[in-house]
């Protein structure tokens, strides 16, 4: 069974750093690994199209890159997606839209072995995580399920109102506050920095720390980490592939448009056409009285 790097770092009390991918192209996982900065990749599957073959290929890429893998599961698919992602090689699960104590218990059960001590729902399977057959149904398989990192999204009004009880459920390792969903759930859609939203975020972080649970923050750039560090957060997931690409395309595109405008790009293209026309006329004048040279196929005659 493969080492669970995120579990090891959490147990050692070390900070962790991840990044988000919505794309299921395995090469992006390899590029994250080549950066040499990250402990894990979160495949934010809640927002992305994918199939079960994609999960296996992402699992292979995670192993090749030496990275841990976390998958974000949508609320109606907790058990199924947890089973299939773990089987593909992911070792952490982030559950969206948790509202109640019963929801939190269901999330933990979704990743644990179905045996009396663990009380989970995972059965024996012939999948990538066990080498298809090598460790299927073995004590090592049960231990690996014990080590799966369970993270929950705190992003609903009901969840925050009962956060202390929810975070008392055994087996929860990490929490991630979601300001966008929470703001919408209290009737303040789009007001992600409203005092009520920030107060709920702080309450979540403080409740987690008080119970030995690791709060994680999602940020777009390093400068945004400061206020979370002040609250005791040591775990971050920075950047999304789609926002990184969008920002690069926008910045590069606007930069080039500015350069072209300053260089008189539009006039230059028109001028080239006029110059070409003038050269054509001159060529026609020079060619009067002389036999035309035959054109070469596939290029200009020289």
RODOPA-915507 format. One record per residue (C-alpha): z, x, y; residue in three letters. Coordinates in steps of 0.25 Angstrom, whole numbers, plus 5000, padded with zeros to 4 digits. Example, Ala and Ser with C-alpha at 12.3 -4.5 7.8 and 13.67 -1.06 7.14 Angstrom:
REM RODOPA-915507
503150494982ALA;502950554996SER;
This chain:
REM RODOPA-915507
500050005000UNK;499750055014UNK;500750095024UNK;501149995034UNK;501150075047UNK;501549965056UNK;502749935047UNK;503150075047UNK;503150095062UNK;503949965064UNK;504950005054UNK;505150145060UNK;505350085074UNK;504050145080UNK;503150085090UNK;501750025085UNK;500450015091UNK;499249925087UNK;497949865092UNK;497249735090UNK;495849715084UNK;495149585083UNK;493949645077UNK;493849665062UNK;492949785063UNK;493649885055UNK;493150005063UNK;494049955075UNK;495249975066UNK;494750115063UNK;494550145078UNK;495950105081UNK;496450195070UNK;495650315076UNK;496350285089UNK;497650345082UNK;498550255091UNK;498850125083UNK;499750085071UNK;498949955068UNK;497849865071UNK;498149715073UNK;496949635069UNK;497049515078UNK;496449425068UNK;496949295075UNK;495749315085UNK;494749375076UNK;493649335066UNK;493849405052UNK;493749395037UNK;494549445026UNK;493549565024UNK;493849605038UNK;495349615035UNK;495049705023UNK;494149795031UNK;495149795043UNK;496249835032UNK;495349955027UNK;495149995042UNK;496649995044UNK;496950085032UNK;495750185036UNK;496350185051UNK;497750205046UNK;498250085054UNK;499149965051UNK;498449825052UNK;499049695058UNK;498349565058UNK;498649445067UNK;498649315059UNK;498349175065UNK;499349065063UNK;498648985052UNK;498349105044UNK;499649185043UNK;499749195028UNK;498349205024UNK;497949315035UNK;499249395032UNK;498949395017UNK;497449445019UNK;497749545031UNK;498849605023UNK;497949615011UNK;496849685019UNK;497849795024UNK;498449735036UNK;499949765036UNK;500449685048UNK;500349535052UNK;500449475065UNK;500549325065UNK;500149235077UNK;500749105082UNK;502049115076UNK;502948995081UNK;504148975072UNK;505049045062UNK;504348975051UNK;503049045056UNK;503749175057UNK;504149165043UNK;502749125038UNK;502249255045UNK;503149345037UNK;502949275024UNK;501449285026UNK;501549445024UNK;502649455014UNK;502549454999UNK;502849324991UNK;504049374984UNK;505549334984UNK;505949444994UNK;504849445004UNK;504649285003UNK;503149305008UNK;501849245005UNK;500949365001UNK;500549374986UNK;499949484978UNK;498449504982UNK;497349604979UNK;497049654993UNK;496849775001UNK;498249795004UNK;498649824990UNK;497349904986UNK;496849774980UNK;497549794967UNK;498449924968UNK;499649864974UNK;499449714972UNK;500749644970UNK;501549774970UNK;502849804977UNK;502149884987UNK;501349764990UNK;502549684993UNK;503149795001UNK;501849805010UNK;502049655013UNK;503449685016UNK;502949785026UNK;501949695033UNK;502249685048UNK;502449545052UNK;502149525067UNK;502149385074UNK;501549335087UNK;502549265096UNK;501649185105UNK;502049045104UNK;503148965112UNK;503848915099UNK;503949065094UNK;504549115106UNK;505549005107UNK;506049035093UNK;505749185093UNK;507149235089UNK;507049145077UNK;505649185073UNK;505949335075UNK;507149315065UNK;506149295054UNK;506249415044UNK;504949495043UNK;504449485057UNK;504149635062UNK;503349615075UNK;503149515086UNK;502049505096UNK;502149405108UNK;500849335112UNK;500949295127UNK;499549225127UNK;499949125116UNK;501349115121UNK;500949085135UNK;500048975130UNK;501048915121UNK;502048895133UNK;500948835142UNK;500648965150UNK;499248995144UNK;498749125150UNK;500049165157UNK;500349275147UNK;501249345157UNK;502049225162UNK;503549245162UNK;503749145151UNK;502749225142UNK;503449355146UNK;504749305143UNK;504349255129UNK;503749395126UNK;505049465130UNK;505849365122UNK;504949395110UNK;505049545111UNK;506649535113UNK;506749445101UNK;505949535092UNK;506749665096UNK;508049595094UNK;507649565080UNK;507049705076UNK;505649645077UNK;504549725084UNK;503849665096UNK;502449705098UNK;501549695111UNK;500149675113UNK;499549745125UNK;498149785130UNK;498449915136UNK;499650015136UNK;500149985150UNK;500549845145UNK;501549905135UNK;502649935145UNK;503249805147UNK;503349785132UNK;503949925130UNK;505049885140UNK;505349765131UNK;505449855119UNK;504149835112UNK;503649955104UNK;502449885097UNK;501049865104UNK;499749815100UNK;498749855111UNK;497349815113UNK;496349715106UNK;494949765102UNK;494349645110UNK;495049675123UNK;494749825122UNK;493249805120UNK;493149695130UNK;493849785141UNK;492949905137UNK;491749825138UNK;492149765151UNK;492549895157UNK;491349965153UNK;490349855156UNK;490949835170UNK;490949985172UNK;489449995169UNK;489049875177UNK;489749945189UNK;488950075186UNK;487650005185UNK;487849915198UNK;488250045206UNK;486950115200UNK;486049995204UNK;485749965190UNK;484949835193UNK;484049905203UNK;483850025194UNK;483349935183UNK;482349865193UNK;481949995199UNK;481650055185UNK;480749935183UNK;480049955196UNK;479850105194UNK;479250085180UNK;478249985187UNK;477950085197UNK;477750195187UNK;476850095179UNK;475950075191UNK;475850225194UNK;475550245179UNK;474450145180UNK;473850205192UNK;473850345186UNK;473250295173UNK;471950235180UNK;470750305175UNK;471450375164UNK;471450325149UNK;472750275145UNK;473650355135UNK;473950275122UNK;475350235120UNK;476250285109UNK;476850185100UNK;478350175102UNK;478550255115UNK;477950305128UNK;476750385128UNK;477050535132UNK;
